[in-house]
Each structure stands twice: as C-alpha cells, then as structure tokens.
Amino acid sequence: MNSTIREQFPILNQNINGHPLVYLDSAATSQKPRQVIDALKHYYEWDNANVHRGVHTLGSRATDAYEGAREKLAKFINARSTKEIIFTRGTTTALNLVASSYGPANVGEGDEIVLTQMEHHSNLIPWQQLAKKTGATLKYIPLQQDGNITLEDAEKTITDRTKIVAIAYVSNVMGVTHPIKELAAIAHRHGAVIVVDGAQSTPHLKVDVQDLDCDFYTLSGHKMCAPTGIGALYGKRALLEAMEPVEFGGEMIDDVGLYESTWKELPWKFEGGTPIIAGAVGLGAAIDFLQEIGMDAIHNHEMKLAAYAEQRLSQIDDLTIYGPRNREVGVVTFNLGDVHPHDVATVLDAEGVAVRAGHHCCQPLMRWLQVSSTARASFYLYNTEEDVDRLVDALIKAKEYFTYELG
Ligand SMILES: *Cc1c(COP(=O)(O)O)cnc(C)c1O
C-alpha cells in the first residue's frame, strides 16, 4: 500500500504532544479520507433537502444521492437487492432492530440463542433482553485458548432448540475471524437464523453476504471511512418482509388513518423519520474510496502489518499478546507486565501514539482472559510499518518508565 494513501487523510497530518500522530485506534473508529469529507461538503453545499417527497430539484438530487448510496452498499456486500439494505445508525441499532422485531416473533420459552463469550456488548445485551422477555436461554460456544471456536463445539452448542445464532465475523479485541459460512450451514440445518456482527469485517475484508449465506448482517459506516451516525442492516428479503417495523412515524408509512395505518414496502418500512441522508452520502463515498483501492489490497496490507507488529511486539519482554497467532486482521491486543493499560496508553499518547485501553465493550471476554482491561493497537489502510516501529519504540519507553517508577 503506498504512502499516498496516508496523505489522503488530512487528520493524520498533525503533531500530538510534539510527535507526528500515529493513529492505531481504527477498531474504535476509522479516520476519514478527503474524498468522503468533500462528498459531505458537496452534499450540504449543493444538494441538501429531505428525501422521497420533494417535487423540487434538490429533493430529487438528495433522494438520488441517498438511494444511490444504498445501491453502492448492496453491491459492496453483494446483496441480491437494495430492498435488503436498511440504513441504520450503525451496528448497534441494526442488531437491536433484529432482536426487537425478528426476536419476539420467532423466539419463545425454551428456545435457545447461541453466542460466543467474545461478542461486543452490542451483540450480547440485545439478546439478553430478548431472552428475558421471551423466556429463551442464552448458550455460548466455548472459546479455545487462542480465542478461536471449533466447528465441533458449534455443532454441540447449536441444536434444534436454537432459533438464533449471533456472532461477530471478526472480533474487535482478539482479531479472531469466525467461520461464518460453516456456522450458517450448521444454524440452517437446525432451522435457526444466523445474525452476523460485521462491524469489524466490513472495513477490512471482502464481504459477500450471499456466499456467507447469513440471514442478517450488520455494519457501521464510521469504522470504514464513512461518517458517524450511518450503518446498515442487511437481511434476506423474505425475513425482512415478514418482520414488523420497530419505529413508527413519517417516511415509513403507506396510508395513515385515524385508527389504522399501513407501511411502505422494503426497505423503507424500517426507516421511520427523516433518514441519515448526509451520512448515507458519506458512506457511498467511502465505499467508492475503498473499492478504488480494492478490498483485497487493503486486507493484504493489514495482514502484513499485523504479522510485522506481532513479530516486533513479541520481542518486548513482559508484553503479553492475546489472541491467535496468524491474524487475518490488523488488531493486536496486549498488556505490558501488570501496568494498567490506561497508564500504558497515556505514556504512548505522550509519544504521539494513539491506542485504545479498556474493556473494549467486551467485559465477558475480559473475564475470560482474567484481566480487567487491555491495550489494543488496531491498524487500517493508512497505517505503515513505520507506525508499528513508533508503537514499539513508545512501548519500550513505557516499559523503562514503569520499571523505574516501580523499582
Ligand atoms: C464497534 C463494534 C460494534 C458497535 O458498533 P457501533 O458503531 O458502536 O454501533 C459492534 N460490534 C463490534 C465487533 C464492533 O467492533
């Protein structure tokens, strides 16, 4: 990946605490390229209007831009039709939509919902709530030492009682990639649906929802170079057709009477209220940007960086790295001795290196790892080997600092 990519991200061109910024927190949110920022600016300077109703020129431009973004996203993840793409605020909202609409209609007492212990809180709590409401039970596919799951364990956990399997394609903490296609086949054999949390996969891998044969797939724009506030739910058309909306109001209606109303067809019946128009425009621009570079090139670049980071970081004594060895995505989670990760991150920040420290919205996984929190470096297309070197140098400084402090 050439260095001109980095130059397309204006925010990266600044000093933090006297050092050029090294941004290693893309798993929390990605930075935005000039192309996306310009698309937002253009939209607000030229096309802004409400969608699906204006007879005037701006109204139709805004509608074209909004629906055009839906088409781009449908192609990007290889959905069969734009009817299968519901715009949401992000992954969290999309997962909640499935849990609160599909959930109560299809899950009852004694049924089972299957998860893993490494799910993000957003792919855990909606199912806890659904289980409480319906009397269903949550079951967890056990984790191996390195955070992977096995298909044998999945076969044992998913049964004829299972109604929903909900799992991340890629873990935001461990960098583990799950075998979604195989899990989908197991779920389907038992008459269950599979809901895929794609917040960490969509930015980094080529995603094909038809090939994965997942029933629902969720994503967040802000983790893939688009603005905050836009994301999507993909669902197989027949499932979405049968589902009830969860938000009611303007935009999603067909005919409204005093006592009864009817809904628009897919996908609009799920998009009550003025939608996230500018966000969708930004998402469309981000998809163009990613596709110009190529998802395979992005993925290869990140795998190389992750391998390089792993190799360099493993040379630091006292550094514990969590997760599998051969990562397919650029997420490396670690702890430095028993120094609190917040302190590590503070020292790194003083060196201009931004990493995340905390539980990463995965408290059950932290318990499984027997730590309260970790530090995490996550890479994206704009990161370089030089960024890894800066991380390593800063960690060595942190180590000296804390050895001195403690000693
Ligand atoms: C970020 C993330 C989410 C939540 O996404 P939001 O954009 O905050 O809704 C869910 N799952 C995973 C794996 C994530 O990384």
Ligand as a Chemical Component Dictionary entry (heavy atoms), coordinates in Angstrom:
data_LIG
# 
_chem_comp.id                   LIG 
_chem_comp.type                 NON-POLYMER 
_chem_comp.pdbx_formal_charge   0 
_chem_comp.three_letter_code    LIG 
# 
loop_
_chem_comp_atom.comp_id 
_chem_comp_atom.atom_id 
_chem_comp_atom.alt_atom_id 
_chem_comp_atom.type_symbol 
_chem_comp_atom.charge 
_chem_comp_atom.model_Cartn_x 
_chem_comp_atom.model_Cartn_y 
_chem_comp_atom.model_Cartn_z 
_chem_comp_atom.pdbx_ordinal 
LIG C1 C1 C 0 -17.820 -1.195 17.042 1  
LIG C2 C2 C 0 -18.436 -2.515 17.174 2  
LIG C3 C3 C 0 -19.803 -2.658 17.412 3  
LIG C4 C4 C 0 -20.711 -1.493 17.670 4  
LIG O1 O1 O 0 -20.741 -0.633 16.595 5  
LIG P1 P1 P 0 -21.406 0.814  16.740 6  
LIG O2 O2 O 0 -20.920 1.515  15.537 7  
LIG O3 O3 O 0 -20.874 1.398  18.009 8  
LIG O4 O4 O 0 -22.872 0.621  16.768 9  
LIG C5 C5 C 0 -20.321 -3.927 17.469 10 
LIG N1 N1 N 0 -19.548 -4.996 17.290 11 
LIG C6 C6 C 0 -18.227 -4.909 17.049 12 
LIG C7 C7 C 0 -17.428 -6.152 16.834 13 
LIG C8 C8 C 0 -17.625 -3.663 16.992 14 
LIG O5 O5 O 0 -16.320 -3.582 16.774 15 
# 
loop_
_chem_comp_bond.comp_id 
_chem_comp_bond.atom_id_1 
_chem_comp_bond.atom_id_2 
_chem_comp_bond.value_order 
_chem_comp_bond.pdbx_ordinal 
LIG C1 C2 SING 1  
LIG C2 C3 SING 2  
LIG C2 C8 DOUB 3  
LIG C3 C4 SING 4  
LIG C3 C5 DOUB 5  
LIG C4 O1 SING 6  
LIG O1 P1 SING 7  
LIG P1 O2 DOUB 8  
LIG P1 O3 SING 9  
LIG P1 O4 SING 10 
LIG C5 N1 SING 11 
LIG N1 C6 DOUB 12 
LIG C6 C7 SING 13 
LIG C6 C8 SING 14 
LIG C8 O5 SING 15 
# 
